[in-house]
Amino acid sequence: MKVWVKALLLCAISLGANAAEVVLNGTLTQGSLIRGQAPVGAEVWFNEQPVVVSAQGQFVFGIGRDAALQHQLKVVHQGKQQQFPLRFTAREYDIQRITGVEQKYVAPPKEVSARIANDSAKVRQVRSTLTELQAIFAEPVRPAAGRISGVYGSQRVFNGQPRNPHFGLDIAAPIGAPVFAPWAGKVLLAEDLYFSGLTVIVDHGFGVSSTFMHLNAIKVKVGDTVAQSQHIADIGATGRVTGPHLDWRINWFQERLDPQLLLPEFTPNQTQRLALTP
């Protein structure tokens, strides 16, 4: 219930500010999820692609790690169309060199290629989920306590071999430490995957999902509804790891976004107001 109260309060604050404006909450930078509030009944496009707008005027969009910096928001309200250019800032990413990774995870043997492909297809499918759950409009809680050991966007080099960038926030903690749901949602996936080990994916609504990787134990099953701060798993060291930690990821459909930008303890919220011409 707590998460829904927060969501309603955020909606009420945005609506009360000015009925003739669009309010964007979030940092306009690469890897960011932006949560928006438009007047009730408005239609919204991001880069000429329609986005889902709730009955209360809420919507979300995001851009990836290496996305272009110039974007556009289009709003149709009361029959009038208006365009707003949005300029995002570029980011610089670290190089993270990791040694001691099992070679089967650096250069997987051919006999597991089908499993890896199947894992990727499953994850892509569940990240295509679109619901109108409104949990994503609440302020998140940190999913685990511990030291930040890896950040979004860093180029990964495993055992001296360059691999894809890291797309999550790593929180180092002992095996068995609890993992909590950052928002309420519904469990879309809960199983053992080759690279990410025991993995849970939770839908928070409007195409936004959280992924929790390298777990030691899973406390939920597919189809479960979870509350914000619910204990959903335990931290582990399964899959491609060198030690116990949680790898927490945020997606807007297939766009991989930075969880750290959504946590107030790391990133103060920024608000941009776009006035709609009467």
C-alpha positions as a Markdown table, in Angstrom:
| # | Residue | x | y | z |
|---|---|---|---|---|
| 1 | Met | 0.0 | 0.0 | 0.0 |
| 2 | Lys | 2.9 | 2.4 | 0.8 |
| 3 | Val | 4.1 | 2.4 | -2.8 |
| 4 | Trp | 0.6 | 3.3 | -4.1 |
| 5 | Val | 0.3 | 6.2 | -1.7 |
| 6 | Lys | 3.6 | 7.6 | -2.8 |
| 7 | Ala | 2.6 | 7.2 | -6.5 |
| 8 | Leu | -0.7 | 9.0 | -5.9 |
| 9 | Leu | 1.1 | 11.8 | -4.0 |
| 10 | Leu | 3.6 | 12.3 | -6.8 |
| 11 | Cys | 0.7 | 12.4 | -9.3 |
| 12 | Ala | -1.2 | 14.9 | -7.2 |
| 13 | Ile | 1.8 | 17.2 | -6.8 |
| 14 | Ser | 2.4 | 17.2 | -10.5 |
| 15 | Leu | -1.2 | 17.8 | -11.4 |
| 16 | Gly | -1.6 | 20.5 | -8.9 |
| 17 | Ala | 1.4 | 22.4 | -10.2 |
| 18 | Asn | -0.2 | 23.6 | -13.5 |
| 19 | Ala | -2.8 | 21.9 | -15.7 |
| 20 | Ala | -1.2 | 23.5 | -18.8 |
| 21 | Glu | 2.3 | 22.0 | -18.6 |
| 22 | Val | 4.2 | 18.8 | -18.9 |
| 23 | Val | 6.5 | 17.9 | -16.0 |
| 24 | Leu | 9.5 | 15.7 | -16.6 |
| 25 | Asn | 11.2 | 14.1 | -13.5 |
| 26 | Gly | 14.7 | 12.7 | -14.0 |
| 27 | Thr | 18.2 | 13.6 | -15.2 |
| 28 | Leu | 18.4 | 14.4 | -18.9 |
| 29 | Thr | 21.5 | 12.3 | -19.5 |
| 30 | Gln | 22.5 | 9.1 | -21.3 |
| 31 | Gly | 21.1 | 6.0 | -19.5 |
| 32 | Ser | 18.3 | 7.9 | -17.8 |
| 33 | Leu | 14.7 | 7.0 | -17.2 |
| 34 | Ile | 12.4 | 10.0 | -17.4 |
| 35 | Arg | 9.0 | 9.9 | -15.7 |
| 36 | Gly | 6.5 | 12.5 | -16.9 |
| 37 | Gln | 3.2 | 14.0 | -16.1 |
| 38 | Ala | 1.0 | 15.6 | -18.8 |
| 39 | Pro | -2.5 | 17.1 | -18.5 |
| 40 | Val | -5.3 | 14.5 | -18.4 |
| 41 | Gly | -6.3 | 13.5 | -21.9 |
| 42 | Ala | -3.0 | 14.5 | -23.6 |
| 43 | Glu | -1.2 | 12.3 | -26.1 |
| 44 | Val | 2.6 | 12.0 | -26.0 |
| 45 | Trp | 5.3 | 10.9 | -28.5 |
| 46 | Phe | 9.0 | 10.5 | -27.9 |
| 47 | Asn | 11.1 | 10.8 | -31.1 |
| 48 | Glu | 7.9 | 10.3 | -33.1 |
| 49 | Gln | 7.1 | 7.0 | -31.3 |
| 50 | Pro | 3.9 | 7.1 | -29.2 |
| 51 | Val | 4.3 | 6.4 | -25.5 |
| 52 | Val | 1.6 | 5.0 | -23.2 |
| 53 | Val | -0.1 | 7.7 | -21.1 |
| 54 | Ser | -2.2 | 6.7 | -18.1 |
| 55 | Ala | -5.7 | 8.0 | -17.5 |
| 56 | Gln | -4.0 | 10.4 | -15.0 |
| 57 | Gly | -1.5 | 11.7 | -17.6 |
| 58 | Gln | 1.5 | 9.7 | -16.4 |
| 59 | Phe | 4.1 | 8.4 | -18.9 |
| 60 | Val | 7.8 | 7.3 | -19.1 |
| 61 | Phe | 10.6 | 7.1 | -21.6 |
| 62 | Gly | 14.4 | 6.6 | -21.5 |
| 63 | Ile | 17.6 | 6.5 | -23.6 |
| 64 | Gly | 20.5 | 4.1 | -23.5 |
| 65 | Arg | 24.2 | 4.3 | -22.7 |
| 66 | Asp | 25.4 | 5.6 | -26.0 |
| 67 | Ala | 22.2 | 7.3 | -27.3 |
| 68 | Ala | 22.2 | 10.5 | -29.3 |
| 69 | Leu | 21.9 | 13.7 | -27.3 |
| 70 | Gln | 19.2 | 15.4 | -29.3 |
| 71 | His | 15.6 | 14.2 | -28.8 |
| 72 | Gln | 12.1 | 15.4 | -29.2 |
| 73 | Leu | 8.9 | 15.2 | -27.2 |
| 74 | Lys | 5.6 | 15.8 | -29.0 |
| 75 | Val | 2.4 | 16.5 | -27.0 |
| 76 | Val | -1.1 | 16.8 | -28.3 |
| 77 | His | -3.5 | 18.5 | -25.9 |
| 78 | Gln | -7.0 | 19.7 | -26.6 |
| 79 | Gly | -6.4 | 19.3 | -30.3 |
| 80 | Lys | -3.2 | 21.3 | -30.4 |
| 81 | Gln | 0.2 | 19.7 | -31.2 |
| 82 | Gln | 3.4 | 21.1 | -29.7 |
| 83 | Gln | 7.0 | 20.0 | -30.0 |
| 84 | Phe | 9.7 | 20.3 | -27.4 |
| 85 | Pro | 13.4 | 19.6 | -28.2 |
| 86 | Leu | 15.2 | 17.8 | -25.4 |
| 87 | Arg | 19.0 | 17.9 | -25.0 |
| 88 | Phe | 20.6 | 15.1 | -23.0 |
| 89 | Thr | 24.1 | 15.3 | -21.6 |
| 90 | Ala | 26.9 | 12.9 | -22.6 |
| 91 | Arg | 28.6 | 10.7 | -20.0 |
| 92 | Glu | 32.1 | 9.3 | -19.7 |
| 93 | Tyr | 32.4 | 5.6 | -18.6 |
| 94 | Asp | 35.2 | 3.9 | -16.7 |
| 95 | Ile | 37.0 | 0.7 | -17.8 |
| 96 | Gln | 36.6 | -2.1 | -15.3 |
| 97 | Arg | 39.2 | -4.9 | -15.5 |
| 98 | Ile | 38.1 | -8.1 | -13.8 |
| 99 | Thr | 40.3 | -11.1 | -13.3 |
| 100 | Gly | 39.6 | -14.6 | -11.9 |
| 101 | Val | 36.5 | -15.2 | -14.0 |
| 102 | Glu | 35.9 | -18.8 | -14.9 |
| 103 | Gln | 36.9 | -19.3 | -18.5 |
| 104 | Lys | 33.6 | -20.9 | -19.4 |
| 105 | Tyr | 32.0 | -17.5 | -18.8 |
| 106 | Val | 34.6 | -15.6 | -20.8 |
| 107 | Ala | 34.6 | -17.8 | -23.8 |
| 108 | Pro | 31.6 | -20.2 | -23.4 |
| 109 | Pro | 31.9 | -23.7 | -25.0 |
| 110 | Lys | 29.9 | -24.4 | -28.1 |
| 111 | Glu | 27.7 | -26.9 | -26.3 |
| 112 | Val | 26.1 | -24.0 | -24.2 |
| 113 | Ser | 25.4 | -21.7 | -27.2 |
| 114 | Ala | 21.8 | -22.9 | -27.6 |
| 115 | Arg | 21.2 | -22.3 | -23.9 |
| 116 | Ile | 22.6 | -18.8 | -24.0 |
| 117 | Ala | 20.5 | -18.0 | -27.1 |
| 118 | Asn | 17.4 | -19.3 | -25.3 |
| 119 | Asp | 18.2 | -17.3 | -22.2 |
| 120 | Ser | 18.5 | -14.1 | -24.3 |
| 121 | Ala | 15.2 | -14.8 | -26.1 |
| 122 | Lys | 13.4 | -15.3 | -22.8 |
| 123 | Val | 14.7 | -12.1 | -21.2 |
| 124 | Arg | 13.9 | -10.1 | -24.3 |
| 125 | Gln | 10.4 | -11.4 | -24.4 |
| 126 | Val | 9.6 | -10.5 | -20.8 |
| 127 | Arg | 11.2 | -7.1 | -21.2 |
| 128 | Ser | 8.7 | -6.4 | -23.9 |
| 129 | Thr | 5.9 | -6.6 | -21.3 |
| 130 | Leu | 3.6 | -3.5 | -21.2 |
| 131 | Thr | 1.2 | -3.0 | -18.3 |
| 132 | Glu | -0.3 | 0.1 | -16.7 |
| 133 | Leu | 1.0 | -0.8 | -13.2 |
| 134 | Gln | 1.8 | 2.6 | -11.6 |
| 135 | Ala | 4.5 | 1.4 | -9.2 |
| 136 | Ile | 7.2 | 3.1 | -11.3 |
| 137 | Phe | 6.0 | 6.6 | -10.4 |
| 138 | Ala | 6.9 | 6.1 | -6.8 |
| 139 | Glu | 10.3 | 6.8 | -5.2 |
| 140 | Pro | 12.3 | 3.6 | -5.2 |
| 141 | Val | 14.1 | 1.9 | -2.3 |
| 142 | Arg | 17.6 | 0.6 | -2.6 |
| 143 | Pro | 17.3 | -3.2 | -3.2 |
| 144 | Ala | 20.2 | -4.2 | -1.0 |
| 145 | Ala | 22.7 | -2.9 | 1.5 |
| 146 | Gly | 26.3 | -3.0 | 0.7 |
| 147 | Arg | 29.3 | -1.5 | -1.1 |
| 148 | Ile | 28.8 | -0.3 | -4.7 |
| 149 | Ser | 31.3 | -2.5 | -6.6 |
| 150 | Gly | 30.3 | -1.8 | -10.2 |
| 151 | Val | 28.4 | 1.0 | -12.0 |
| 152 | Tyr | 26.4 | 1.3 | -15.2 |
| 153 | Gly | 28.2 | 1.9 | -18.5 |
| 154 | Ser | 31.7 | 0.8 | -17.5 |
| 155 | Gln | 33.5 | -1.2 | -20.2 |
| 156 | Arg | 34.2 | -4.7 | -18.9 |
| 157 | Val | 37.4 | -6.5 | -19.5 |
| 158 | Phe | 37.3 | -10.1 | -18.3 |
| 159 | Asn | 40.6 | -11.9 | -17.9 |
| 160 | Gly | 42.1 | -9.4 | -20.3 |
| 161 | Gln | 39.4 | -9.9 | -22.9 |
| 162 | Pro | 37.1 | -6.9 | -23.7 |
| 163 | Arg | 33.4 | -7.7 | -23.4 |
| 164 | Asn | 30.2 | -5.7 | -23.5 |
| 165 | Pro | 29.7 | -2.8 | -21.2 |
| 166 | His | 28.1 | -3.3 | -17.8 |
| 167 | Phe | 24.5 | -2.3 | -17.7 |
| 168 | Gly | 23.7 | -2.5 | -14.0 |
| 169 | Leu | 24.5 | -1.4 | -10.5 |
| 170 | Asp | 26.6 | -3.9 | -8.5 |
| 171 | Ile | 26.1 | -4.1 | -4.7 |
| 172 | Ala | 28.6 | -6.3 | -3.0 |
| 173 | Ala | 27.3 | -8.1 | 0.1 |
| 174 | Pro | 27.6 | -11.6 | 1.7 |
| 175 | Ile | 25.9 | -14.6 | 0.3 |
| 176 | Gly | 22.4 | -14.8 | 1.8 |
| 177 | Ala | 21.9 | -11.1 | 2.3 |
| 178 | Pro | 18.4 | -10.0 | 1.4 |
| 179 | Val | 17.3 | -8.4 | -1.8 |
| 180 | Phe | 14.2 | -6.2 | -1.7 |
| 181 | Ala | 11.9 | -5.0 | -4.4 |
| 182 | Pro | 12.7 | -1.4 | -5.2 |
| 183 | Trp | 9.1 | -0.8 | -6.4 |
| 184 | Ala | 6.0 | -2.9 | -6.3 |
| 185 | Gly | 5.4 | -5.1 | -9.3 |
| 186 | Lys | 4.7 | -8.5 | -10.8 |
| 187 | Val | 7.3 | -11.3 | -11.3 |
| 188 | Leu | 7.9 | -12.0 | -15.0 |
| 189 | Leu | 10.9 | -14.4 | -14.7 |
| 190 | Ala | 12.5 | -16.4 | -11.9 |
| 191 | Glu | 15.1 | -19.0 | -13.0 |
| 192 | Asp | 18.7 | -20.0 | -13.5 |
| 193 | Leu | 20.4 | -18.3 | -16.6 |
| 194 | Tyr | 23.8 | -19.1 | -17.9 |
| 195 | Phe | 25.6 | -15.7 | -17.5 |
| 196 | Ser | 23.4 | -14.1 | -14.8 |
| 197 | Gly | 22.9 | -17.2 | -12.6 |
| 198 | Leu | 19.7 | -17.3 | -10.5 |
| 199 | Thr | 17.7 | -14.3 | -11.9 |
| 200 | Val | 14.5 | -12.5 | -11.2 |
| 201 | Ile | 12.8 | -9.9 | -13.4 |
| 202 | Val | 9.9 | -7.8 | -12.0 |
| 203 | Asp | 7.6 | -5.6 | -14.0 |
| 204 | His | 6.9 | -2.1 | -12.5 |
| 205 | Gly | 4.6 | -0.9 | -15.3 |
| 206 | Phe | 4.8 | 1.2 | -18.5 |
| 207 | Gly | 7.5 | -1.0 | -19.9 |
| 208 | Val | 9.9 | -0.6 | -16.9 |
| 209 | Ser | 11.3 | -3.7 | -15.3 |
| 210 | Ser | 14.0 | -4.5 | -12.8 |
| 211 | Thr | 16.4 | -7.5 | -13.2 |
| 212 | Phe | 18.2 | -9.0 | -10.2 |
| 213 | Met | 21.1 | -11.3 | -11.0 |
| 214 | His | 23.6 | -13.7 | -9.5 |
| 215 | Leu | 21.2 | -14.7 | -6.7 |
| 216 | Asn | 21.7 | -17.5 | -4.1 |
| 217 | Ala | 18.0 | -18.1 | -3.5 |
| 218 | Ile | 14.7 | -16.9 | -5.1 |
| 219 | Lys | 11.8 | -16.2 | -2.7 |
| 220 | Val | 9.1 | -15.5 | -5.4 |
| 221 | Lys | 7.7 | -17.2 | -8.5 |
| 222 | Val | 6.5 | -16.1 | -11.9 |
| 223 | Gly | 3.1 | -14.4 | -11.6 |
| 224 | Asp | 3.6 | -13.3 | -8.0 |
| 225 | Thr | 2.6 | -9.7 | -7.1 |
| 226 | Val | 5.3 | -8.1 | -4.8 |
| 227 | Ala | 5.1 | -5.1 | -2.6 |
| 228 | Gln | 7.8 | -2.4 | -2.4 |
| 229 | Ser | 10.5 | -3.5 | 0.0 |
| 230 | Gln | 9.4 | -7.1 | 0.0 |
| 231 | His | 12.2 | -9.7 | 0.4 |
| 232 | Ile | 12.3 | -11.3 | -3.0 |
| 233 | Ala | 15.7 | -13.1 | -3.1 |
| 234 | Asp | 19.1 | -13.5 | -1.5 |
| 235 | Ile | 22.4 | -12.3 | -2.8 |
| 236 | Gly | 24.6 | -14.9 | -4.2 |
| 237 | Ala | 27.6 | -15.6 | -6.5 |
| 238 | Thr | 25.9 | -17.6 | -9.3 |
| 239 | Gly | 26.7 | -17.2 | -13.0 |
| 240 | Arg | 29.6 | -15.0 | -14.3 |
| 241 | Val | 31.0 | -13.5 | -11.1 |
| 242 | Thr | 34.2 | -13.3 | -9.0 |
| 243 | Gly | 32.4 | -12.8 | -5.7 |
| 244 | Pro | 29.0 | -12.4 | -4.1 |
| 245 | His | 27.0 | -9.4 | -5.1 |
| 246 | Leu | 23.7 | -8.2 | -6.5 |
| 247 | Asp | 23.6 | -6.9 | -10.1 |
| 248 | Trp | 20.5 | -4.7 | -10.3 |
| 249 | Arg | 19.4 | -3.6 | -13.8 |
| 250 | Ile | 16.6 | -1.3 | -15.0 |
| 251 | Asn | 15.0 | -1.6 | -18.5 |
| 252 | Trp | 12.5 | 0.5 | -20.4 |
| 253 | Phe | 11.5 | -2.3 | -22.8 |
| 254 | Gln | 14.9 | -3.2 | -24.4 |
| 255 | Glu | 16.6 | 0.1 | -23.4 |
| 256 | Arg | 19.2 | -0.6 | -20.7 |
| 257 | Leu | 19.1 | 2.2 | -18.1 |
| 258 | Asp | 21.1 | 3.3 | -15.1 |
| 259 | Pro | 19.5 | 2.3 | -11.7 |
| 260 | Gln | 21.7 | 4.7 | -9.8 |
| 261 | Leu | 20.1 | 7.7 | -11.5 |
| 262 | Leu | 16.8 | 6.7 | -9.9 |
| 263 | Leu | 18.1 | 6.5 | -6.3 |
| 264 | Pro | 17.8 | 9.8 | -4.4 |
| 265 | Glu | 20.8 | 9.0 | -2.2 |
| 266 | Phe | 23.0 | 9.2 | -5.3 |
| 267 | Thr | 21.1 | 11.5 | -7.7 |
| 268 | Pro | 19.0 | 14.4 | -6.6 |
| 269 | Asn | 15.8 | 14.5 | -8.7 |
| 270 | Gln | 15.7 | 17.1 | -11.4 |
| 271 | Thr | 12.4 | 18.5 | -12.7 |
| 272 | Gln | 11.8 | 20.2 | -16.0 |
| 273 | Arg | 8.5 | 22.0 | -16.8 |
| 274 | Leu | 7.4 | 22.4 | -20.4 |
| 275 | Ala | 4.6 | 25.0 | -20.8 |
| 276 | Leu | 1.8 | 24.2 | -23.2 |
| 277 | Thr | 0.5 | 27.0 | -25.2 |
| 278 | Pro | -3.2 | 27.6 | -24.7 |
